Amino acid sequence: MTTEAPAKTFDLATSSVRELNQFLHRVKEGANLPRWRVLNPRGVHAIAAGVDADVTIEIDGDVGYYCAGMNKQATVIVNGNAGLGLGENMMSGLIYVKGDVSQAAGATAHGGAIVIEGNASGRCGISMKGVDILVKGSIGPMSAFMAQAGTLTVFGDAGEALGDSIYEAKLYVRGSVKSLGADCIEKPMEDIHRAELYERLKLAGAAGEVDIGDFRRYGSARALYHFHVDNAGAY
Amino acid sequence: MNDQTRVPRTLPRFSATFDPQTTSEIRRAAATGIYDIRGGGAKRKVPHFDDLLFLGASMSRYPLEGYREKCGTSVVLGARFARKPIELKIPVTIAGMSFGSLSAQAKEALGRGASAVGTSTTTGDGGMTQEERGHSSILVYQYLPSRYGMNPDDLRRADAIEVVVGQGAKPGGGGMLLGQKISKRVAAMRTLPEGIDQRSSCRHPDWTGPDDLEIKIEELREITDWEKPIYVKVGASRPYYDTALAVKAGADVIVLDGMQGGTAATQEVFIEHVGIPILAAIRPAVRALQDLGMHRKVQLIVSGGIRNGADVAKALALGADVASIGTAALIALGDNDPRFEAEYQALGTTAGAYDDWHEGRDPAGITTQDPELAKRLDPVAAGRRLANYLSVLTLEAQTIARACGKSHVHNLEPEDLVALTVEAAAMAGVPLAGTSWIPGSPVG
């Protein structure tokens, strides 16, 4: 992804994350400064959490927990690695991470897109509710646990118990899957799914990077949608 | 055989261990192969506020005039960190109950009743509805593991945020809302297919343990610009340590729910056998606050079996700031009303014992998503009943506080109490009546 030169910088070596977020929360539609560069994040937590404006925020360095948590509209670019809960409960917008991310990336996120160039740790997309997550590396165990809606696309491999207790989210994995969780099954990859996957990759700027034909699709068997004692062993 | 030769028979004797309730459950389990699920809290008899008595004023204490001298009831919550603390006019609030488990009419009635007397209501698992936001002057927004319906707009529309770690009916448990109650609207709010059984996880998806919780609370404060009081709710199990860790994590308010606190649906075995009574939990929690120098700075809300103003007064005397009601509020709305007895009988139960809230067939229109049943509850009239009931709780607590010589209900103290049983004396940390003996040793 190419980025334009930001109009203004915010240095977390001299300002607090509170000052940054307070400022970002006051940015409204049509503001004159729609691009921001954040310097020296140094693993600080909750950077750009709760932004609700169509602005671009580029962070030069590693971020801590909950970067861009509950994001709406904003494009947040992390030129580094991200800690736990990246983009948790995001509603819309885009988060783009150049490095690796820790656990629970995109947890419970309702919308928008998260693109991770590196790897994502365990529980990636846990309880996701509509977000589209693309991981160009691999993902850790228990990813897409109880995933309700949206797509999780992985160029690399998936850890154990992928999609445990999954609802209606769609999982596309190009590499190996160590194991599937309860009620998650492989499903046929048909034209409609290839088209959907292509569309997701295109939106993420990744169309053409990989062969769509290499992906396999996983989703819910829907056998656990109604609790029944005969299924007790599945839990 | 004549009267002189007939051998007298002893009456049939039921086993205290295998009583009729127990044997009927064994037969039910044998027939179905599945545990019993129900709503509500623990029904077994446990040490409770009934086992405590106030001493009242005497030679050494002066009472206040019952009808002339002021006895304050207001409480401020969240002043530790929040820029906009909330003030309740009475020391009683409404516990978290979800739209989904309750009808929209019931949620509206809770909001109307609470607002009429200046106190708060609380959302539940499933998000915030327009009805409850619109009718609740003070609304606490629960932040649960499922995050159903969670969004930053509602977070900012809330007056306070309650991070739910557990609840008294099922500490360590998640939840399940059966498909009968997953209506089109409920399903849409929770991003789920209509009519399926909805599972609620027991752990938060993006934090584990108090160190992470501290960072999570910081994020919630950042998103809301440090305006909202943040509560942490725990089921009563290890109250000293849970309270201390919640304070360490940055909570403004601790919510402590005893095993008598209700749930929309959980296994009977869980409700009756996990967690401890609220009577046993308050003093350790207060001690944790005192040890940290945070008593009355971090407020303590307690719940689980609060029924009358005496219960409220006893909870406050033990050190709580606010009592919270759920089951009692539903009863005030009309739950388990004997006027529906014929319908309760048809459901195989009786008024006062109906607890199959998860099935969604509540004749009172409260624990249901059936539009025809829900229409039976008039939210205006039900809200008025709740407001009346909350007023009575407050008046009763004031009556007791004045009798103990207190100009504010928060001035009640453990020294105003004695216990009727050794168990209650040990749990509440007050003397057995007529003695100076406080059995047991404090935790922490």
Chai-1 contact restraints between the chains, C-beta under 6 A:
chainA,res_idxA,chainB,res_idxB,connection_type,confidence,min_distance_angstrom,max_distance_angstrom,comment,restraint_id
A,N21,B,E222,contact,1.0,0.0,6.0,A-B,restraint_1
A,H45,B,I215,contact,1.0,0.0,6.0,A-B,restraint_2
A,A46,B,E218,contact,1.0,0.0,6.0,A-B,restraint_3
A,A46,B,E219,contact,1.0,0.0,6.0,A-B,restraint_4
A,A46,B,E222,contact,1.0,0.0,6.0,A-B,restraint_5
A,A49,B,E219,contact,1.0,0.0,6.0,A-B,restraint_6
A,A49,B,E222,contact,1.0,0.0,6.0,A-B,restraint_7
A,A49,B,I223,contact,1.0,0.0,6.0,A-B,restraint_8
A,G50,B,P152,contact,1.0,0.0,6.0,A-B,restraint_9
A,G50,B,I223,contact,1.0,0.0,6.0,A-B,restraint_10
A,Y65,B,I215,contact,1.0,0.0,6.0,A-B,restraint_11
A,Y66,B,E219,contact,1.0,0.0,6.0,A-B,restraint_12
A,G69,B,E219,contact,1.0,0.0,6.0,A-B,restraint_13
A,M70,B,P152,contact,1.0,0.0,6.0,A-B,restraint_14
A,M70,B,I223,contact,1.0,0.0,6.0,A-B,restraint_15
A,G85,B,D206,contact,1.0,0.0,6.0,A-B,restraint_16
A,E88,B,D206,contact,1.0,0.0,6.0,A-B,restraint_17
A,N89,B,M150,contact,1.0,0.0,6.0,A-B,restraint_18
A,A104,B,P205,contact,1.0,0.0,6.0,A-B,restraint_19
A,A104,B,D206,contact,1.0,0.0,6.0,A-B,restraint_20
A,A107,B,P205,contact,1.0,0.0,6.0,A-B,restraint_21
A,A107,B,D206,contact,1.0,0.0,6.0,A-B,restraint_22
A,T108,B,R147,contact,1.0,0.0,6.0,A-B,restraint_23
A,T108,B,P205,contact,1.0,0.0,6.0,A-B,restraint_24
A,I126,B,P205,contact,1.0,0.0,6.0,A-B,restraint_25
A,S127,B,P205,contact,1.0,0.0,6.0,A-B,restraint_26
A,K129,B,T191,contact,1.0,0.0,6.0,A-B,restraint_27
A,Q148,B,T191,contact,1.0,0.0,6.0,A-B,restraint_28
A,A149,B,T191,contact,1.0,0.0,6.0,A-B,restraint_29
A,Y225,B,I196,contact,1.0,0.0,6.0,A-B,restraint_30
A,H226,B,D197,contact,1.0,0.0,6.0,A-B,restraint_31
A,F227,B,D197,contact,1.0,0.0,6.0,A-B,restraint_32
A,V229,B,G33,contact,1.0,0.0,6.0,A-B,restraint_33
A,V229,B,I34,contact,1.0,0.0,6.0,A-B,restraint_34
